[in-house]
Amino acid sequence: MKLGDFARKHKTLFWSTNAYDQLDERAVVEAVLNYGDWETVKELFSIIGIKRTAEVFREWTRPELSRTNYYPKITHYFRLYFDRYAH
């Protein structure tokens, strides 16, 4: 499954657009981690992998970035999760 198909399947997570095939990986990861349920997160892992998801997440939650779109609790949880499971 491609990310566009995944976004189309979970269109409630991407309410601000209908251009699902044009969503970049960063936008998909951000929406799923912030708003998706655990089954949706696991489905994302099956498409791009847990390591790639962790890379995208870490790239956009670096401490030197002054602003991020991730909720603080989501950032904390997935930092711990990826540190443990995404080697």
C-alpha angles and dihedrals in degrees: 000000000000124000091250091056090046091051091048090052091051098036093150087071090054100045094146095066144033093195092096095160091057096055112114125226093256093057092048094049092047094050094045096047093044100041110010127099122239094267090055091049090052090048090053089051089053091054104043100009132246093267094054091045089052091049092052092045094048092046091059099038099052111143093237091063108096095206135033134172094222118104112246094242091049091050092050094046097047093044088058093041096049093043088058103037109022104071 
